[in-house]
């Protein structure tokens, strides 16, 4: 689908060590087919899978270091 105006384009800001910031409102389809939505003007989508509110980022990436597989959400106690 092509749009004639930049106004209708979805804007996403990618950060190296953080979430994807998406201008909303947004609708996200999860792996299992579940659809979640937000009417906020900007949302943060989790990319590390540590968020307890996945797919929405809760800033869990700030206090944890990755260990194991990047999508398993398991942290090392050592």
C-alpha positions in Angstrom: 0.0 0.0 0.0 1.4 3.4 -1.0 0.7 6.6 0.9 0.7 10.1 -0.7 1.6 11.9 2.6 4.4 11.6 5.1 1.7 12.2 7.7 0.3 8.7 7.3 3.7 6.9 7.6 4.4 4.9 10.7 7.5 6.2 12.5 9.7 3.8 14.5 12.9 4.8 16.4 15.3 1.9 16.9 17.8 2.0 19.9 20.8 -0.2 20.2 20.1 -1.2 23.9 16.5 -0.5 24.3 13.0 -0.8 22.9 11.5 0.2 19.6 9.7 3.5 20.0 6.6 3.5 17.7 4.3 6.5 17.1 0.8 5.3 17.9 -1.8 4.3 18.1 -0.6 0.8 17.3 -1.9 -2.7 17.0 0.6 -5.6 17.5 0.0 -9.2 16.5 1.9 -11.6 18.8 3.4 -15.0 17.7 0.3 -16.9 18.9 -2.0 -14.6 16.9 -3.2 -12.6 19.8 -3.7 -8.9 18.9 -2.9 -6.2 21.5 -3.5 -2.5 20.9 -2.5 0.9 22.4 -4.0 4.3 21.8 -1.1 6.2 23.2 0.7 8.7 21.0 4.0 6.7 21.4 4.7 3.2 22.7 7.9 1.3 23.5 8.0 -2.2 22.1 10.2 -4.6 24.0 13.0 -6.2 22.0 14.8 -8.1 24.8 11.8 -10.2 25.9 12.5 -9.4 29.6 9.4 -7.2 30.1 6.7 -8.5 32.3 4.3 -6.4 30.2 5.5 -7.9 26.8 5.1 -6.7 24.1 5.2 -3.3 25.9 8.6 -2.3 27.4 8.8 -1.9 31.2 12.5 -1.0 31.1 13.6 -4.4 32.4 16.5 -4.2 29.9 18.1 -1.5 32.0 18.9 -3.6 35.1 19.6 -7.0 33.6 22.4 -8.5 31.5 21.6 -11.0 28.8 22.5 -14.6 29.5 21.7 -17.7 27.5 19.5 -17.5 24.5 18.4 -13.9 23.7 14.8 -14.8 23.7 14.5 -17.1 26.8 14.3 -14.3 29.4 16.3 -16.3 31.9 18.9 -14.5 34.0 22.1 -16.0 35.5 22.5 -16.0 39.2 26.3 -16.1 39.0 
